[in-house]
Amino acid sequence: MPQLLVNKIALLISAMVLISGCDNYLSENPDNRVELNTPEKAAQLLTNAYGSGSYTFTEWMSDNVAYTFGTQKLPEHLQAFTWDDFTGIDQDTPSSFWMTSYEAIAHANEVLAVIDNLGGERALRNAVKGEAYLTRAYGHFMLVNIFAKQYDGTTASSDLGIPYVDEPETEFIKTYSRLSVADVYDKIESDIEKGLDFVDGGYYANSGKYHFTRNSALAFASRFYLFKGDLDKCIAFSSEMLGADPNIYVKDIPALLQQKINTEDYIRLYHSPNDDSNLLLIRQISNFHLPSLGHWPSRGLYSAIFESNPFGLIDERQDPAWVAGENGLAATKYEFLFERSSLTSNVGLNYTIFLGFRGEEVLLNRVECYIQKNQLTLALADLQLLINKRYRGSATLTLPLLRSYYGTNNDQLAAFYYLIDERQREFIHEGLRWFEIKRFGFPITHILDDGSRITLAADDKRKVIQIPQAALDVGGLEPNPR
């Protein structure tokens, strides 16, 4: 299968690269390219169906950061912090995420186009097919939640979504249009359902956590239905994943701190595929995790996030931390990895291992649903599982404690406030805070280097990141309103 076809859909949509070819050339099989004639080769190709781009640029737009003095700031850092439309196309930009996501989707489509006609073991073919459906769904899901409005059942059928690409590109120039958010969600849901029917991580031996397994697929479904607002389905998929003992899917931070030899060792333990809480690991090319770049929490903000809790106890998540610039701190969540462009080269790309799904997210998804359904006893029981592995000393969560801490007599509201605070602490630097800001309409205020303040209002249109300029100029897609 010519590699040109694998990449062309992403390149046409993003228009980052111009390509050309002819029918005779496309009919040939270059000697260093994979011909998809076995399910094993199809499975190998799917390793490229997990996008290498990072969406953690959303952290610089969120209330998880302050203006960090003494760090290098590229245009994307400054644009994100002031909510200007991004102009760059390099890694850690929306353009890069757009391109790499559609490139990953193209690999899934190539596999789905041929998998049913391949020989070999039927169970393996089904497992490969399930993974392809899930990677295609995941790519589109992240794209629609970055480049479109948050799903709203009353407006989703008219809100602009993204192109949903569900077949291989066979034309040199093919036009695409933005579906509605509702239509995109319908297609994602269909792919998730088919993926869950077939996925089987048992074929991946020691690399299972780098592929969709049953558990990570259920975690994806949990997030999908939470964002869609289908509380019952979110609870059902979350509960199926968490099973009878959700505790095993909550990372034991105190135990990791006791095992660590140094900070780097702690990070490796945190990301280990042997940790049951880590459900999907994704290799991502990124500079985000370098403390010398961009914006991080100031020491004051870092303290406010981790030291303000109803128990008055030390939060084990706040240490160890890297010093970032003159006034910032960065929680140690990412390993510093580097890929040389060749064996003899001193240049290359920084990359890290990103936790695409964690058990803690699934647990807190279920908590949110319980709170919205006013099933607070169930919500507090789940929250207690997290608390037991996050705070130094004994901490018991009760509604009177939460009412007192948040200054409200509304039990449901107090539980919701605590959930939001715990999510911010748990997923800091992981990009998830931005989606919470969009889902609940939280306003954000940033203080600039000169001391002036700027605010992103609850309903600000800039919360929907603009479609990359090249896709607007060449792809002809409709821009997001400004």
Buried (B, 14 or more C-beta within 10 A) or exposed (E): BBBBBBBBBBBBBBBBEEEEEEEEEEEEEEEEEBEBBBBBBBBBBBBBBBBBBBBBBBBBBBBBBBBBEEBEBBEBBBBBBBBEBBEBBEBBBBBBBBBBBBBBBBBBBBBBBBBEEBEBEEEBBBBBBBBBBBBBBBBBBBBBBBBBBBBBEEEBEEBBBBBBBBEBBEEEEEEBEBBBBBBBBBBBBEBBEBBBEBBBBEBBEEEBBBBBBBBBBBBBBBBBBBBBBBBEBBBBBBBBBBEEEBBBBBBBBEEBBEEBEEEEEBBBBBBBBEBBBBBBBBBBBBBBBBBBBBBBBBBEBBEEBBEEBBBEBBBBBBBEBBBBBEBBBBBBBBBEBEEEEEEEEEEEBBBBBBBBBBBBBBBBBBBBBBBBBEBBEBBBBBBBBBBBBBBEEEBEBEBEBBBEBBEBEEBBBBBBBBBBBBBBBBBBBBBBBBBBBBBEEBEBEBEEEEEEEEEBEEEEEBBBBBBBBBBBEBBEBEEBEE
